[in-house]
Amino acid sequence: MRSNPAGLAYPQAKENYVRRSAHSLSGNLQRYILAGIITVGPLLVTWMVFSWILGTLARAGLPLVKALDAVAHEAWLMSPWMQSVLAVLLTLLLLYFVGRITSLVIGRQLFNLVEAILERLPLVAKVYTSVRQLLATMTAQKDTSQRVVLVDFPVEGQKCVGFLTRTLKDTATGRPLAAVLLPNAINPTSAFLQILPLERVVETDLTVEQAMSMLLTGGAVAPDMVRFTAAANTPR
């Protein structure tokens, strides 16, 4: 008995339709999941950063809350969420008073003494100095000399994002030098400090916020254009 070719056309067409539907469904799933990650990702990272900051402030201020509870013996101080809120507020208040004290002459001298002791410790000095310079760069005002630059690192021809913190002079030749802080991508709390000739520094038009966004995201968040080639005038 001869088979009917027309009878086999329907199963083949149905199989092709199922394959196309499955492929389309898979493509839609990938596209929409990626769109969801792009939408929710920044919010999630922001929430994680602020959760870490608030958690750190709460843990730092918790001993003060415990001491307050031991003196006052108030029932509302036993609530965990109230303790967390008070811990954050007390830590911020403590930081405010520390900032006020260090702005005074006596407080500044005491802080310089403590800082000098920390800089003499072998392992602590490296971490403390790097973090201090990074925070000073991040909190620098726009009217200061600190700005975003590009330098050849690790080899010539490959540019690395850095922060020009100050300018120096070579005692032997009087040649202008630049002190550039080079934070590591993803983990900008670790950085390199390079001193190099000022003419080898490429000054950009990036802001500190844009540079930090590039570092924290590995370059995923960056302006469409950046000055890569040195201008005719050397930065002063």
Beta strands, then each sheet from edge to edge (+ up, - down):
strand 1: 147-152
strand 2: 159-169
strand 3: 176-183
strand 4: 191-197
strand 5: 202-203
sheet 1: 4+ 3- 2+ 1- 5+
end
